[in-house]
């Protein structure tokens, strides 16, 4: 897994790529989430468009991000969730934890000021 970070207005967009399976990448992305909290970047979109697969460790990364931002008065949206990942969220009964949007534009307009 690798990722890229961009910003539009005051919203940070994190695009994940490849397979989200934990390991050293998990530590790196979690450090990035903490840096965003430290710099008061509290509106986050995670784009899963280029994610091939996600295992339970990958789900753990996303759950940790949701918890971290909620606990710090932040907001997090997930976009471009593939059918495969959506099914994984349903099977694990985690679909309701995440706020998803069908497009970047929808996600950006959904944030409260």
Order of alpha helices (4+ residues) and beta strands (2+ residues): beta-beta-alpha-beta-alpha-beta-alpha-beta-alpha
